[in-house]
Each structure stands twice: as structure tokens, then as C-alpha cells.
Amino acid sequence: MEVERGQYTYEKTEERMINGRMSRITVRANTPSQTALKRYAETMTRVVKEIESRG
């Protein structure tokens, strides 16, 4: 999933009581895509194998 700059993959708005006043809070986050997670796992596996081969 490609995300354009300024857009978020997760956005949630809720109201909370902060210092006695009701405030609207917006939580925004970009979660990694499945492709990014796969690349990360492959990279970490390669790094671990390289470190183990040194020892």
C-alpha cells in the first residue's frame, strides 16, 4: 500500500477530558505495509546469519 506524503494509514479522533476541559484528540500513524515487513524480516535474517558466521 503506497501512502502519499501527508496521508496516514491509521487515523482516529476521540474526545478526552484534559485538565478539566473536553479536548478533541486525533491519533495518526503510518503502519508498515506487508512488503516492508517482509523486507525487514529478510534483512534481519541476513544480518543474524552474518553475525553467527563470524563467531
Backbone hydrogen bonds, N-H to C=O, Kabsch-Sander energy under -0.5 kcal/mol:
donor,donor_aa,acceptor,acceptor_aa,energy
7,Q,4,E,-2.2
9,T,29,A,-0.8
10,Y,29,A,-1.8
12,K,27,V,-2.5
14,E,25,I,-2.8
16,R,23,S,-3.0
18,I,16,R,-0.7
18,I,21,R,-3.3
21,R,18,I,-1.8
23,S,16,R,-3.5
23,S,21,R,-0.5
25,I,14,E,-3.7
25,I,23,S,-0.6
27,V,12,K,-3.4
27,V,25,I,-0.5
28,R,26,T,-0.6
29,A,10,Y,-2.2
31,T,29,A,-0.6
37,L,33,S,-2.2
38,K,34,Q,-2.2
39,R,35,T,-2.4
40,Y,36,A,-2.3
41,A,37,L,-2.4
42,E,38,K,-2.4
43,T,39,R,-2.4
44,M,40,Y,-2.7
45,T,41,A,-2.3
46,R,42,E,-2.1
47,V,43,T,-2.4
48,V,44,M,-2.5
49,K,45,T,-2.3
50,E,46,R,-2.1
51,I,47,V,-2.4
52,E,48,V,-2.7
53,S,49,K,-2.0
54,R,50,E,-0.9
54,R,51,I,-0.6
55,G,51,I,-1.1
